Amino acid sequence: MFSPFYNGRPVLVSNQAAEMNGGGPLEARALWYVAPGQAEIRGERLAPPGDGEMRVRTRFSALSRGTEALVLTGRVPESENRRMRAPMMSGGFPFPVK
């Protein structure tokens, strides 16, 4: 488990990775920032890998004290919204955003 801090209080984030279930649909877990200092782990269904793609299971992840801290606190400057948008990102700044 990784616990970043916001205003001196820990923010709990689960490191549980997606689970394979016998070749059927894959349920993954994604981190969503929902309000300043609040994050949720939400389930989502993944599409099968396409040609030239593969599925990778992660066991651990981390949040940086820079970019992710700006997103967690809702302080992404409006002038940077487009530039900071990630290819697999859902939602939009300031919240909710995956």
C-alpha positions as CSV (number, residue, x, y, z in Angstrom):
1,M,0.0,0.0,0.0
2,F,1.2,3.5,-0.8
3,S,0.0,6.5,1.2
4,P,0.8,9.9,-0.1
5,F,0.1,12.8,2.2
6,Y,-2.3,15.8,1.6
7,N,-2.4,18.5,4.3
8,G,-0.5,16.3,6.6
9,R,-3.1,13.5,6.4
10,P,-2.4,10.2,4.6
11,V,-4.4,9.4,1.4
12,L,-4.9,5.7,1.1
13,V,-4.3,4.1,-2.3
14,S,-4.6,0.4,-3.1
15,N,-1.9,-1.4,-5.1
16,Q,-4.1,-4.3,-6.1
17,A,-3.5,-5.1,-9.8
18,A,-6.0,-6.4,-12.3
19,E,-6.8,-10.1,-12.0
20,M,-7.0,-12.6,-14.9
21,N,-10.1,-14.8,-14.8
22,G,-9.6,-17.8,-17.1
23,G,-9.5,-15.9,-20.3
24,G,-12.8,-14.0,-19.8
25,P,-13.3,-10.3,-19.6
26,L,-10.7,-8.6,-17.5
27,E,-11.7,-6.3,-14.6
28,A,-9.0,-3.7,-13.8
29,R,-8.7,-1.2,-11.1
30,A,-8.1,2.4,-11.8
31,L,-7.2,5.4,-9.6
32,W,-9.7,8.3,-9.9
33,Y,-9.1,11.7,-8.3
34,V,-12.6,12.8,-7.3
35,A,-12.1,15.9,-5.1
36,P,-9.1,17.8,-3.5
37,G,-7.3,15.2,-1.4
38,Q,-9.7,12.4,-2.3
39,A,-9.0,9.4,-4.6
40,E,-11.0,6.2,-5.3
41,I,-10.1,2.9,-6.8
42,R,-12.8,2.1,-9.4
43,G,-13.2,-1.1,-11.3
44,E,-13.4,-1.1,-15.1
45,R,-13.6,-3.6,-17.8
46,L,-10.7,-3.9,-20.3
47,A,-11.0,-4.7,-23.9
48,P,-9.0,-7.6,-25.3
49,P,-5.5,-6.7,-26.5
50,G,-5.4,-5.8,-30.2
51,D,-2.8,-6.9,-32.8
52,G,0.7,-6.0,-31.7
53,E,-0.5,-5.4,-28.1
54,M,-0.1,-7.3,-24.9
55,R,-1.6,-7.2,-21.4
56,V,0.8,-6.5,-18.6
57,R,-0.1,-7.0,-14.9
58,T,1.4,-4.5,-12.5
59,R,2.0,-5.3,-8.8
60,F,3.0,-1.8,-7.6
61,S,2.6,1.8,-8.6
62,A,3.5,5.1,-7.1
63,L,2.4,8.8,-7.2
64,S,4.9,11.5,-7.9
65,R,5.2,14.5,-5.7
66,G,5.0,16.7,-8.8
67,T,2.4,16.1,-11.5
68,E,0.1,13.7,-9.5
69,A,0.3,16.0,-6.5
70,L,-1.1,18.8,-8.6
71,V,-3.9,16.6,-9.8
72,L,-4.7,15.3,-6.3
73,T,-5.0,18.8,-4.9
74,G,-6.9,20.1,-7.9
75,R,-4.2,22.7,-8.8
76,V,-3.5,21.8,-12.4
77,P,-3.3,25.2,-14.1
78,E,-6.1,25.7,-16.7
79,S,-3.3,26.7,-19.2
80,E,-1.7,23.3,-18.8
81,N,-4.9,21.1,-19.0
82,R,-4.3,20.1,-22.6
83,R,-0.6,19.5,-22.3
84,M,-1.0,17.4,-19.1
85,R,-3.7,15.2,-20.5
86,A,-2.4,11.6,-20.7
87,P,-3.3,9.2,-23.6
88,M,-5.3,6.8,-21.5
89,M,-6.8,9.5,-19.2
90,S,-10.5,9.6,-18.6
91,G,-12.5,12.5,-17.1
92,G,-11.1,16.0,-17.0
93,F,-9.4,18.5,-14.9
94,P,-10.0,19.4,-12.1
95,F,-12.3,16.4,-11.2
96,P,-13.1,13.6,-11.7
97,V,-10.0,12.5,-13.5
98,K,-8.4,9.1,-14.0
